[in-house]
Amino acid sequence: MNQPLAYVHSDAKIAQNVVVEPFAVIHKNVEIGEGTWIGSHAIIMEGARIGKNCKIFPGAVISAVPQDLKFKGENTVTIIGDNTTIRECVTVNRGTADKHRTEIGSNCLIMAYAHVAHDCIIGNNVILANAVQLAGHIYVGDFANIGGMSAVQQFVKIGNHAYIGGCSQIRKDVPPFIKAAREPLSYAGINSVGLRRRGYSDEKISEIQNIYRYIYLRGLNNSDAVALVELEFPATAERDEILNFVRTSERGIIKSGIAKNID
């Protein structure tokens, strides 16, 4: 239902039961799925692809052109999955020639004043708390949770189920399943609370914890730790996910903030 005081471009593709509140603005080349709500004074710009049952709160600006001097007006998009909530004054920039898209998955919560820059890829069930700032080309895995007022440097990768404390400066990659905190940002243990909430057994959590003891607490360099884990732990989805993350990290992973216990 479009309010008469809203502006909706005639070329926008809006599902029948989308609610567009007064003073919202929807530009051309926009697609919005069924059941989505667009709050007053939200601005949905060219290239936005918004899924079903989303909520876009007042003051949000979705799919503005990238804040990147290399951008030359390429045809790029911003993709937002189903059931995702974008709170007040969030800004999400569309992609550049690098990935041609910025993407936020389904069932995410992006809290007020957060910024998602060009070419970021955010998984499903992610929480970005208030005023989290993502630079360009960042990857955030499924179920990751980033605390309020944290800043993430460009090209950083954050693994699935990672939990990062508030006000963090994130300059290195954060592996999956862990908690990260302190300054400089460091390994602070396993995200056991989050994993239990998502159905991980105590045995699986213990396996993940033991793998990270090799990586962070035995005084080994990353290459030696990965080789030893591969030798001494049977192959599982979680083991392989951790090893692949560490092996492919281009920025390097965060260091340990816990005293090492060298066996």
Secondary structure by P-SEA (a helix, b strand, c coil): cccccbbbcccccccccbbbcccbbbbccbbbccbbbbcccbbbccbbbbbcbbbbccccccccccccccccccccbbbbbcbbbbccbbbbbbbcccccbbbbbcccccccbbbbccbbbbbcccccccbbbbccbbbbccbbbbcccbbbcccbbbccbbbbbcccccccccccccccccccccccccaaaaaaaacccaaaaaaaaaaaaaaccccccaaaaaaaaaacccccaaaaaaaaaaaaccccccccccccccc
